[in-house]
Amino acid sequence: MDVALGGTFDPVHDGHRKLFERAFELGDVTVGLTSDDLAPKTRQVDREIRSFEQRREDLADELETIAEEYDREFEIRTLESPTGIATEPQFEYLVVSPETREGGERINEIRRERGHDALEVVVVPHVRAEDDDIISSTRIVKGEIDEHGNVLGDSDESTTE
């Protein structure tokens, strides 16, 4: 089975790892990694994003370990548009997070227009941080949490008089 998923993955965190694990459970995986031009356009919050090459290197390290565990192959390709690689006919599954589910529906519309079978869209729930909010790259970059969802800093400041 061929599985597609895509994202910016900057930085990779436990929520991403859950997506990757689910994808490798289903088959061999092709990851569309947003290009340097596309990455800022996919963000809901304006923030610095590392270069494609830096993100690709970290992503490959993460995927290699998980792929070995599931005895699967993977490929990382440049994603130039939000619908990207998943519109290609060879894929059978698309693994998404809850906020990218609509993108999966759009991809299936494009596939049908092109005469391809619809993908099975597999939605992987968010991973929660220890404060019960979701783990996100933006929260990590802001210094709120680490990649595993541990709250950082003085979130429970007490005052002394």
MARDRENKE-414255 format. One record per residue (C-alpha): residue in three letters; z, x, y. Coordinates in steps of 0.02 Angstrom, whole numbers. Each point is the difference from the previous one (the first is absolute). Layout:
+------+--------+--------+--------+
! code !     up !   east !  north !
+------+--------+--------+--------+
!  ALA !      Z !      X !      Y !
...
+------+--------+--------+--------+
This chain:
+------+--------+--------+--------+
! code !     up !   east !  north !
+------+--------+--------+--------+
!  MET !      0 !      0 !      0 !
!  ASP !    -41 !     62 !    175 !
!  VAL !    129 !    -30 !    135 !
!  ALA !    -19 !     18 !    188 !
!  LEU !    130 !     14 !    135 !
!  GLY !     -2 !     65 !    176 !
!  GLY !    108 !     52 !    144 !
!  THR !     52 !    132 !    124 !
!  PHE !    150 !     64 !    -99 !
!  ASP !     83 !     95 !    142 !
!  PRO !    126 !     42 !    -62 !
!  VAL !      3 !    -52 !   -182 !
!  HIS !    159 !    -97 !    -44 !
!  ASP !     77 !    -98 !   -144 !
!  GLY !    -97 !   -157 !     47 !
!  HIS !   -163 !     96 !    -20 !
!  ARG !     61 !     73 !   -163 !
!  LYS !     28 !   -176 !    -67 !
!  LEU !   -181 !    -43 !     46 !
!  PHE !    -62 !    158 !    -87 !
!  GLU !    102 !    -34 !   -157 !
!  ARG !    -66 !   -178 !    -12 !
!  ALA !   -178 !     61 !     24 !
!  PHE !     16 !    131 !   -138 !
!  GLU !     74 !   -132 !   -117 !
!  LEU !   -166 !    -93 !     19 !
!  GLY !   -122 !    144 !    -20 !
!  ASP !    -83 !    149 !     82 !
!  VAL !     25 !     -2 !    187 !
!  THR !   -108 !     32 !    151 !
!  VAL !     97 !     12 !    162 !
!  GLY !    -88 !    -28 !    164 !
!  LEU !     90 !    107 !    129 !
!  THR !    -33 !    -53 !    180 !
!  SER !   -106 !    122 !     98 !
!  ASP !     65 !     80 !    158 !
!  ASP !   -101 !   -127 !    100 !
!  LEU !     56 !   -153 !    -99 !
!  ALA !    185 !     43 !    -23 !
!  PRO !     58 !    -41 !    179 !
!  LYS !    -98 !   -164 !     -3 !
!  THR !     96 !    -62 !   -152 !
!  ARG !    172 !     27 !     78 !
!  GLN !    100 !   -143 !     73 !
!  VAL !    105 !    127 !     96 !
!  ASP !    -78 !    139 !    102 !
!  ARG !     63 !    164 !    -71 !
!  GLU !    -59 !    173 !    -45 !
!  ILE !    -88 !     15 !   -167 !
!  ARG !    -25 !    165 !    -89 !
!  SER !   -176 !     61 !    -36 !
!  PHE !   -101 !    -64 !   -146 !
!  GLU !     12 !    169 !    -87 !
!  GLN !    190 !      6 !     15 !
!  ARG !     18 !   -178 !    -63 !
!  ARG !   -125 !     32 !   -140 !
!  GLU !     95 !    152 !    -62 !
!  ASP !    167 !    -92 !     -5 !
!  LEU !    -81 !   -152 !    -81 !
!  ALA !    -82 !    105 !   -135 !
!  ASP !    168 !     80 !    -42 !
!  GLU !     80 !   -173 !    -18 !
!  LEU !   -142 !    -73 !   -103 !
!  GLU !    -12 !    148 !   -118 !
!  THR !    177 !    -24 !    -63 !
!  ILE !    -18 !   -188 !    -26 !
!  ALA !   -174 !     15 !    -78 !
!  GLU !     68 !    123 !   -128 !
!  GLU !    142 !   -118 !    -44 !
!  TYR !   -125 !   -141 !    -36 !
!  ASP !   -135 !    114 !    -73 !
!  ARG !   -125 !    -61 !    131 !
!  GLU !   -130 !     75 !    115 !
!  PHE !     -6 !    -18 !    188 !
!  GLU !   -116 !     35 !    145 !
!  ILE !     33 !      2 !    187 !
!  ARG !   -143 !    -56 !    111 !
!  THR !    -18 !    -16 !    188 !
!  LEU !     21 !   -177 !     64 !
!  GLU !   -112 !    -28 !    152 !
!  SER !     24 !   -189 !     13 !
!  PRO !    144 !   -118 !    -44 !
!  THR !    -95 !    -78 !   -145 !
!  GLY !    -63 !    171 !    -56 !
!  ILE !    -22 !     48 !   -180 !
!  ALA !     65 !   -161 !    -79 !
!  THR !   -162 !    -91 !     36 !
!  GLU !    -88 !    113 !   -126 !
!  PRO !    -42 !    -84 !   -167 !
!  GLN !     93 !    117 !   -120 !
!  PHE !    175 !    -57 !     48 !
!  GLU !     94 !   -136 !    -92 !
!  TYR !    169 !      4 !     88 !
!  LEU !     59 !     23 !    177 !
!  VAL !    182 !     45 !     25 !
!  VAL !     71 !    -55 !    168 !
!  SER !    163 !    -24 !     92 !
!  PRO !     49 !   -172 !     66 !
!  GLU !    -67 !     37 !    175 !
!  THR !   -170 !     56 !    -65 !
!  ARG !    -28 !   -150 !   -116 !
!  GLU !   -118 !    -81 !    127 !
!  GLY !   -106 !    157 !     -2 !
!  GLY !    -18 !    -23 !   -187 !
!  GLU !    -63 !   -176 !     26 !
!  ARG !   -129 !     64 !    125 !
!  ILE !    -55 !    135 !   -123 !
!  ASN !    -29 !   -134 !   -132 !
!  GLU !   -106 !   -100 !    123 !
!  ILE !   -109 !    153 !     29 !
!  ARG !    -11 !     33 !   -187 !
!  ARG !    -57 !   -179 !    -34 !
!  GLU !   -130 !     13 !    140 !
!  ARG !    -67 !    156 !    -87 !
!  GLY !     -4 !    -83 !   -170 !
!  HIS !    150 !     93 !    -73 !
!  ASP !    146 !    -73 !    -94 !
!  ALA !    159 !    -29 !    100 !
!  LEU !    139 !    126 !    -21 !
!  GLU !    168 !    -49 !    -69 !
!  VAL !    112 !     28 !    150 !
!  VAL !    169 !     65 !    -56 !
!  VAL !    134 !    -18 !    133 !
!  VAL !    145 !    122 !    -15 !
!  PRO !    159 !    -55 !     90 !
!  HIS !     76 !    108 !    135 !
!  VAL !    135 !    124 !    -46 !
!  ARG !    157 !    -27 !    101 !
!  ALA !    101 !    133 !     88 !
!  GLU !    189 !      6 !    -15 !
!  ASP !     11 !   -107 !    158 !
!  ASP !   -105 !   -133 !    -91 !
!  ASP !   -147 !     20 !    119 !
!  ILE !   -164 !     61 !    -74 !
!  ILE !    -39 !    184 !    -23 !
!  SER !   -145 !     44 !    115 !
!  SER !    -82 !    157 !     62 !
!  THR !     31 !    -55 !    179 !
!  ARG !    188 !    -15 !    -31 !
!  ILE !     -2 !    174 !    -79 !
!  VAL !    -95 !     76 !    147 !
!  LYS !    123 !    -83 !    120 !
!  GLY !    142 !     84 !    -94 !
!  GLU !     82 !   -163 !    -55 !
!  ILE !    -13 !     35 !   -187 !
!  ASP !    -60 !    133 !   -120 !
!  GLU !   -141 !    -20 !   -127 !
!  HIS !    120 !    -78 !   -125 !
!  GLY !     71 !   -129 !    121 !
!  ASN !    163 !     87 !     39 !
!  VAL !     58 !    -41 !    176 !
!  LEU !      8 !    152 !    112 !
!  GLY !    105 !     40 !    152 !
!  ASP !    149 !    -92 !     68 !
!  SER !    -46 !   -178 !    -42 !
!  ASP !    184 !    -48 !     -7 !
!  GLU !     67 !     79 !    158 !
!  SER !    180 !    -33 !     36 !
!  THR !     83 !     25 !    166 !
!  THR !    165 !     82 !     23 !
!  GLU !    113 !    -31 !    147 !
+------+--------+--------+--------+
